[in-house]
Amino acid sequence: MNDRRHSAHVDREDPAGLLNARSDPAGAAFGTMGTEAGSDLNWIMLLRARVQARAEGSSRYPWWVLWSLLAGLFALNFTFTVFIVALPTVATQFHTSVTVLTWTMVGPLLAYGLAAPILGKTGDIYGHRRLYLFGLVGAMVSAILTALSHNVDMLLIARALDGVQGAATGTASGALINMVFRPEERVKAMGWWSLIGAGGPVIGVSLGSPIIAAYGWRALFWFQLVLIVIAFSVVVVLLPRRRGFDDEDAQKKQQARREFKRMDWIGSWSLSFAVGTFMLALSIGPSIGWSSPGTMACFILAIVMTVTFVIRIRHAANPLIPAHYFARRNFVMPMILRASGNFAYFGAFFLFPLVMEQGYKYSIPRVGALAIARPITFSLCSPIAGYVAVRIGERISAFAGAVFLTLSLVLFAMLHPSSGVWFIALALALSGLGMGVAMPSTSSVMANEVLPSEFGVMSAAQMLATQVGEVAGIQILETVQQAEVRRHGLTSAAPGPALLETFRLPFLIGACVAALGIVGGFFMRSVPRERSKQKA
């Protein structure tokens, strides 16, 4: 009996015990050998338990978990890019402007920044499987509300909700993947995770554009709802709940409630508002002015909240992120690389269509066909880079990725009227290659630096660094480019060579920020591996 109690008990801080076949598919229905102990369950529960037992008994079980989680992430992120195509149509239907509807993109980012720290910690306390399923249910509600939106206010609320569930699924999926994979194997899994993150929106353009053209933009979200329901069913089957005996479950619930009550709520909300107000300032700065009262108020509030967060992690009894992590290079350097890399990548991503349309007078279809090379390179390189990093180490991989990305921005800054398509394609390829090579290594290194009980907070910190870098890169580089246009007294009808010159400074700024990632990669340490495991 004691042996069964011990095998059924799964320590929350033991990643090897998570999703253990002997501790779950339901002791009430299955013995430790996987045979039925009773016939009072309905056939759905029996089928689910059989599938779980068979999956968990496989040596490939971590990969089954990975594929099921990635199915959900794909269902969530494939609409993000393609919905931009429908904005002019939506603006006409709702009698508003495309400028207002850009908040369907900005709103989710702000909601994500507010929700991620608290949801990441909640997942650490109550379980990441539960949080992931909560996120999928929220995604279903968001898809339905979006498809049924009858005015712009309802649409913006629905898309903001999409950011909250994105924080839930994003932090929970990262934590679950890190839990089921061994430390030395996590970089492989993160490579596939990056593939879906970069490749999902690209596939979404190919998949969603015909749907919008044939059935309208609302049909896109009904189609997304079907994908989410399928993903939810797969996750429910493949990711069993961690259960012990009734008294053990009650003790875990009481412990979770105590931890939740003791959580540093002041520090958690201060981080949320610091990130949220900073991204809001970056979002509204270009339109209402960087020195306007609204923008300055957001920046000041972000600084005050950041100072509050720093004070709380140093003095609170149960800080959101323990202060000692910020003294570890493998916690800080990956976040520096992620923030600087996404600043440069997405800043250049936003400027590239303008460069081609204004500087080279390319048509929109031709620009789109050329621009897709970057995310495709990103998504294809990520899984390969994960396997290569096992051989050469995460430090070299992250460092090389940051170098490729920096070179890409330097090439963009060197563009001139006679630059050929091959030169532009090389700059695009280096940009995608750099991100694809660097990102998996930063994720795995950072995960190996924290306790398994803090994977959720770690995942939230990673993704917040990514989000801040994205927004800052887009808004700052765009502002610099527009300032250059005004300084030279140009308009959009000016000759191509003159307009092309206005992009040189923003690309150089992007290259300098990307170079910070080189420093971050250089000071990272690779995950220790035995030579025998490397050969195997």
C-alpha positions in Angstrom: 0.0 0.0 0.0 2.8 2.3 0.9 4.5 1.6 -2.4 1.3 2.4 -4.3 1.0 5.6 -2.3 4.5 6.5 -3.2 4.2 5.8 -6.9 0.9 7.7 -7.0 2.3 10.7 -5.4 4.0 13.1 -7.9 6.1 15.9 -6.5 5.3 19.2 -8.2 9.0 19.9 -8.4 9.9 16.6 -10.0 9.8 16.9 -13.9 10.4 13.2 -14.3 7.3 12.5 -12.3 5.0 14.6 -14.4 2.5 12.6 -16.5 3.8 9.3 -15.0 1.9 6.4 -16.3 2.0 4.7 -12.9 0.6 7.8 -11.2 -2.3 8.5 -13.6 -4.5 7.0 -16.0 -6.9 6.8 -13.0 -6.1 4.3 -10.4 -9.9 3.7 -10.1 -10.0 2.2 -13.5 -6.5 0.8 -14.2 -3.9 -1.0 -12.2 -0.2 -0.3 -12.5 0.0 -2.9 -15.3 -2.7 -1.1 -17.3 -5.5 -3.6 -16.9 -9.1 -2.8 -16.1 -9.9 -2.8 -12.4 -13.6 -2.2 -12.9 -16.3 -1.8 -15.5 -18.2 1.2 -14.1 -16.6 3.7 -16.4 -18.3 4.7 -19.6 -16.6 3.8 -22.9 -15.2 7.3 -23.5 -13.3 7.2 -20.2 -12.1 3.7 -20.9 -10.9 4.7 -24.3 -9.2 7.8 -23.0 -7.5 5.7 -20.2 -6.3 3.1 -22.7 -4.9 5.7 -25.1 -3.1 7.5 -22.2 -1.6 4.2 -20.9 -0.4 3.2 -24.3 1.0 6.7 -25.1 2.8 6.9 -21.7 4.3 3.5 -22.1 6.0 4.6 -25.3 9.6 5.8 -25.3 8.3 8.6 -27.6 5.8 9.9 -25.1 7.5 13.3 -24.7 7.2 13.8 -28.4 3.5 12.9 -28.3 3.1 15.6 -25.7 5.0 18.0 -27.8 2.9 17.3 -31.0 -0.4 17.7 -29.0 0.7 21.0 -27.6 1.9 22.3 -30.9 -1.4 21.4 -32.5 -3.1 23.8 -30.1 -0.6 26.5 -30.6 -1.0 26.3 -34.4 -4.8 26.5 -34.0 -4.3 29.7 -32.0 -1.6 31.6 -34.0 -2.4 30.9 -37.7 -5.1 33.7 -37.8 -2.8 36.5 -36.5 -1.2 37.4 -39.8 -4.0 36.6 -42.3 -6.5 38.8 -40.4 -4.5 41.8 -41.5 -5.7 41.1 -45.1 -9.3 41.5 -44.0 -8.9 44.8 -42.1 -10.1 47.1 -44.9 -13.2 45.0 -45.4 -13.9 45.0 -41.7 -13.4 48.7 -41.5 -16.0 49.2 -44.2 -18.5 46.9 -42.5 -18.1 48.6 -39.1 -17.8 52.1 -40.4 -14.5 52.8 -38.9 -10.9 53.2 -40.0 -8.0 50.7 -40.5 -6.0 52.8 -38.0 -8.6 51.9 -35.3 -8.6 48.3 -36.3 -4.8 48.0 -35.8 -5.8 47.7 -32.2 -6.9 44.2 -33.0 -3.2 43.5 -33.3 -1.9 45.8 -30.5 -4.7 44.9 -28.0 -3.8 41.2 -27.7 -0.1 42.2 -27.1 -1.1 44.5 -24.3 -3.4 41.9 -22.8 -0.7 39.3 -23.0 1.8 41.5 -21.2 -0.7 42.1 -18.4 -1.8 38.5 -18.0 1.4 36.5 -18.6 3.3 37.0 -15.2 0.2 36.1 -13.1 -0.9 33.2 -15.3 2.6 31.8 -15.4 2.8 31.7 -11.6 -0.8 30.3 -11.4 0.3 27.5 -13.7 3.2 26.7 -11.4 0.8 26.5 -8.5 -2.3 24.8 -9.9 -0.8 22.9 -12.8 0.1 23.8 -16.4 -2.1 21.2 -18.0 -5.1 22.8 -16.4 -3.9 26.3 -17.4 -3.3 25.1 -21.0 -6.8 23.7 -21.3 -8.2 26.9 -19.7 -6.4 28.8 -22.5 -7.9 26.7 -25.2 -11.4 27.2 -23.8 -10.7 30.9 -23.7 -9.6 30.7 -27.3 -12.9 29.1 -28.3 -14.8 31.9 -26.6 -12.6 34.5 -28.3 -13.1 32.9 -31.8 -16.9 32.8 -31.3 -17.1 36.4 -30.1 -14.9 37.5 -33.0 -17.0 35.7 -35.6 -20.2 37.1 -34.0 -18.9 40.7 -33.6 -21.5 43.3 -34.7 -19.5 46.4 -34.0 -15.9 47.5 -33.5 -16.1 47.6 -29.7 -17.1 43.9 -29.5 -14.4 43.0 -32.0 -11.6 44.7 -30.0 -12.8 43.1 -26.7 -12.8 39.7 -28.4 -9.3 40.1 -29.8 -8.0 41.4 -26.4 -9.4 38.2 -24.8 -7.3 36.4 -27.4 -4.2 37.9 -25.8 -5.2 36.6 -22.4 -5.6 33.0 -23.6 -2.4 33.4 -25.6 -0.6 34.1 -22.3 -2.2 31.0 -20.7 -1.4 28.6 -23.5 2.0 30.1 -24.3 3.4 29.9 -20.7 1.7 26.5 -20.0 2.9 24.9 -23.2 6.5 26.0 -22.6 6.5 24.7 -19.1 4.9 21.3 -20.0 7.5 20.8 -22.8 10.4 21.5 -20.4 8.9 19.1 -17.9 8.6 16.1 -20.1 12.0 16.5 -21.9 15.3 15.8 -20.3 17.5 18.9 -19.8 19.9 18.0 -22.6 17.1 17.2 -25.0 15.0 20.4 -24.5 16.7 22.4 -27.2 15.3 19.9 -29.8 11.8 20.3 -28.6 12.2 24.1 -28.5 13.3 24.0 -32.2 9.9 22.5 -33.1 8.1 24.9 -30.9 9.8 27.8 -32.7 8.8 26.2 -36.1 5.1 26.5 -35.2 5.6 30.0 -33.7 7.2 31.3 -37.0 5.6 29.0 -39.5 2.0 29.0 -38.2 1.2 32.6 -39.4 2.8 31.8 -42.8 0.7 28.7 -43.2 -2.3 30.8 -42.0 -1.8 33.2 -44.9 -2.0 30.3 -47.4 -4.8 28.6 -45.6 -6.8 31.6 -44.5 -6.7 33.9 -47.6 -8.9 31.5 -49.7 -11.3 31.1 -46.8 -11.7 34.9 -46.5 -12.0 35.3 -50.3 -14.7 32.6 -50.6 -16.7 32.9 -47.4 -15.8 36.2 -45.7 -13.6 37.1 -42.7 -16.0 35.6 -40.1 -15.6 32.2 -41.6 -11.9 32.3 -40.7 -12.7 32.2 -37.0 -15.4 29.5 -37.3 -12.7 27.4 -39.0 -10.3 28.3 -36.2 -12.9 27.2 -33.7 -13.0 23.7 -35.3 -9.2 23.5 -35.1 -9.2 24.5 -31.4 -11.8 21.9 -30.5 -9.8 19.2 -32.2 -6.6 20.4 -30.4 -8.5 20.4 -27.1 -9.7 16.8 -27.6 -6.1 15.7 -28.4 -4.6 17.4 -25.3 -7.3 16.0 -23.0 -6.5 12.5 -24.2 -2.7 12.6 -24.3 -2.0 14.8 -21.2 -3.4 12.9 -18.1 -4.1 14.6 -14.8 -1.7 14.1 -12.0 -3.7 12.1 -9.4 -3.0 10.2 -6.2 -5.3 9.0 -3.5 -8.1 11.2 -2.2 -6.2 12.4 0.9 -3.1 13.2 -1.3 -5.2 15.2 -3.7 -6.8 17.1 -0.9 -3.4 17.9 0.6 -2.2 19.2 -2.8 -5.2 21.4 -3.3 -4.8 22.9 0.2 -1.1 23.5 -0.5 -1.9 25.2 -3.8 -4.4 27.4 -2.1 -1.9 28.4 0.5 0.7 29.2 -2.1 -1.7 31.2 -4.2 -2.7 33.3 -1.2 1.0 33.9 -0.2 1.9 34.9 -3.8 3.4 38.4 -4.1 0.4 40.1 -5.7 2.0 43.5 -5.5 5.1 42.4 -7.4 3.0 40.4 -9.9 0.8 43.3 -10.8 3.6 45.7 -10.9 5.4 43.6 -13.5 2.2 43.3 -15.5 1.6 47.0 -15.5 5.2 47.8 -16.2 5.2 45.8 -19.3 1.7 46.8 -20.3 2.2 50.5 -20.0 5.6 50.4 -21.7 4.1 48.6 -24.7 1.1 51.0 -24.7 3.5 54.0 -24.8 5.4 52.4 -27.7 2.1 51.8 -29.5 0.6 55.3 -29.1 3.8 57.3 -29.3 4.0 57.4 -33.2 0.4 58.5 -33.6 0.0 61.1 -30.7 3.6 62.1 -30.3 6.4 60.8 -28.2 6.4 63.9 -26.0 2.6 64.1 -25.6 1.2 63.9 -22.1 -0.4 60.5 -22.7 2.8 58.9 -23.9 4.9 60.4 -21.2 2.5 59.3 -18.5 2.7 55.7 -19.8 6.5 55.8 -19.7 6.6 57.3 -16.2 4.1 54.7 -14.9 6.2 51.9 -16.5 9.3 53.2 -14.7 7.5 53.4 -11.4 6.0 49.9 -11.8 9.4 48.5 -12.7 11.0 50.0 -9.6 8.2 48.6 -7.5 8.8 45.1 -9.1 12.5 45.3 -8.3 11.9 46.3 -4.7 9.4 43.4 -4.3 11.7 40.7 -5.7 14.4 41.9 -3.3 12.2 42.1 -0.1 9.0 40.2 -0.6 8.6 36.9 1.3 7.4 35.0 -1.8 8.5 37.1 -4.9 7.2 36.3 -8.3 10.8 35.7 -9.6 13.4 35.0 -6.9 16.1 37.7 -7.0 19.0 35.3 -7.2 18.0 34.3 -10.7 18.9 37.8 -11.9 22.5 37.1 -10.8 22.7 34.0 -13.2 24.0 34.6 -16.7 21.9 31.7 -18.1 18.8 33.5 -16.9 19.6 37.1 -17.9 21.6 36.6 -21.1 18.9 34.6 -22.9 16.3 37.3 -22.2 18.7 40.0 -23.5 19.2 38.0 -26.7 15.5 37.4 -27.1 14.5 41.0 -26.6 17.3 42.4 -28.8 16.8 39.8 -31.5 13.1 40.3 -31.7 13.6 44.1 -31.8 15.8 43.8 -34.8 13.9 41.0 -36.6 10.4 42.6 -36.3 11.6 46.1 -36.8 13.2 45.0 -40.1 10.1 42.8 -40.8 7.9 45.9 -40.7 10.3 48.2 -42.7 11.0 45.7 -45.5 7.7 46.1 -47.4 8.1 49.9 -47.2 11.7 49.6 -48.5 10.6 47.6 -51.5 7.5 49.6 -52.3 9.0 53.1 -51.8 12.6 52.5 -52.5 12.4 50.0 -55.4 8.7 50.7 -56.5 7.9 46.9 -56.3 4.2 45.9 -56.5 2.5 44.6 -53.4 2.2 41.0 -54.7 5.9 40.9 -55.6 6.8 42.2 -52.2 4.7 39.6 -50.5 6.2 36.8 -52.5 9.7 38.0 -51.6 9.0 38.7 -47.9 7.7 35.2 -47.2 11.2 33.9 -47.5 12.2 35.2 -44.1 9.6 33.4 -41.9 9.9 30.2 -44.0 13.7 30.2 -43.4 13.0 30.9 -39.7 10.6 28.0 -39.3 12.6 25.5 -41.4 15.9 26.2 -39.6 14.5 26.1 -36.0 14.1 22.3 -35.7 17.4 21.6 -37.5 19.1 24.1 -35.2 17.7 22.3 -32.1 19.4 19.1 -33.2 22.6 20.8 -34.1 22.8 22.6 -30.7 22.9 19.2 -29.0 26.2 18.6 -30.9 27.8 22.1 -30.7 26.2 23.5 -27.6 23.6 26.1 -27.0 26.2 28.9 -26.5 27.7 28.5 -30.0 24.3 28.2 -31.5 22.8 31.3 -29.9 26.0 33.3 -30.6 25.9 32.3 -34.3 22.3 33.1 -34.6 22.8 36.6 -33.2 25.7 37.1 -35.6 23.6 36.1 -38.6 20.8 38.4 -37.5 23.2 41.4 -37.1 24.7 40.7 -40.5 21.2 40.7 -42.0 20.5 44.2 -40.6 23.9 45.5 -41.8 23.0 44.2 -45.3 19.7 46.0 -45.2 21.5 49.2 -44.3 23.8 48.8 -47.3 20.9 48.6 -49.8 21.3 50.9 -52.7 19.4 51.5 -56.0 21.5 48.9 -57.9 21.2 46.1 -55.3 20.0 43.0 -57.0 17.2 40.7 -55.8 19.9 38.1 -54.8 21.3 40.7 -52.3 17.9 41.3 -50.8 17.1 37.6 -50.6 20.5 37.0 -48.8 19.6 39.7 -46.2 16.1 38.1 -45.7 17.6 34.6 -45.4 20.2 35.6 -42.9 17.4 37.3 -40.8 15.3 34.1 -40.7 18.4 31.9 -40.2 19.6 34.0 -37.3 16.3 33.8 -35.4 15.8 30.1 -36.2 19.2 29.2 -34.9 19.2 31.4 -31.8 15.7 31.1 -30.3 15.6 27.3 -29.4 18.9 27.6 -27.5 17.8 30.6 -25.5 14.6 28.8 -24.4 16.4 25.6 -23.3 19.3 27.3 -21.5 16.9 29.4 -19.5 14.7 26.5 -18.6 17.6 24.5 -17.3 18.5 27.4 -14.9 15.3 27.4 -12.9 13.5 24.9 -10.7 10.7 22.9 -12.3 8.2 24.5 -9.9 9.0 27.8 -11.6 8.8 26.8 -15.3 5.6 28.8 -15.7 7.1 32.1 -14.5 10.3 31.4 -16.5 8.2 30.9 -19.7 6.3 34.1 -19.0 9.5 36.1 -18.6 10.9 34.7 -21.8 7.8 35.6 -23.8 7.5 39.0 -22.2 11.0 39.8 -23.3 10.0 38.7 -26.8 6.8 40.8 -26.9 8.6 43.9 -25.6 11.3 43.5 -28.2 8.7 43.1 -31.0 6.7 46.2 -30.2 9.8 48.3 -29.5 11.5 47.3 -32.7 8.5 48.0 -34.9 7.5 51.3 -33.3 11.0 52.8 -32.8 12.4 51.9 -36.2 9.3 53.1 -37.9 9.5 56.4 -36.0 13.1 56.9 -37.0 12.4 56.2 -40.6 9.5 58.7 -40.7 11.7 61.3 -39.0 14.3 60.8 -41.7 11.6 61.4 -44.4 10.7 64.6 -42.7 14.3 65.7 -42.2 14.9 65.3 -46.0 11.6 67.0 -46.9 10.4 64.0 -48.9 7.0 62.5 -49.6 5.8 59.1 -50.6 5.9 60.3 -54.2 9.6 61.1 -54.1 12.1 59.2 -56.3 13.0 55.7 -55.1 16.8 56.4 -54.4 15.9 59.4 -52.2 13.4 57.4 -50.1 15.8 54.4 -50.0 18.3 56.6 -48.2 15.8 57.2 -45.3 15.9 53.5 -44.3 19.7 53.4 -43.7 19.7 54.9 -40.2 16.8 52.7 -38.8 18.5 49.5 -40.1 21.8 50.6 -38.5 20.0 51.1 -35.2 18.5 47.7 -35.6 21.9 46.2 -36.2 23.3 47.8 -33.1 20.5 46.4 -31.0 21.0 43.0 -32.6 24.7 43.2 -31.6 23.6 43.2 -28.0 22.3 39.7 -28.7 25.8 38.7 -29.7 27.0 39.7 -26.3 24.2 37.8 -24.7 25.0 34.7 -26.7 28.7 34.9 -25.9 28.2 35.0 -22.1 25.7 32.1 -22.1 26.8 28.6 -20.9 25.8 25.5 -22.8 23.8 22.7 -21.1 26.3 20.1 -19.7 26.2 16.8 -21.7 28.0 13.6 -21.4 30.0 12.5 -24.5 28.2 9.1 -24.5 24.9 10.8 -24.6 26.0 13.1 -27.4 27.2 10.1 -29.5 23.9 8.3 -28.8 
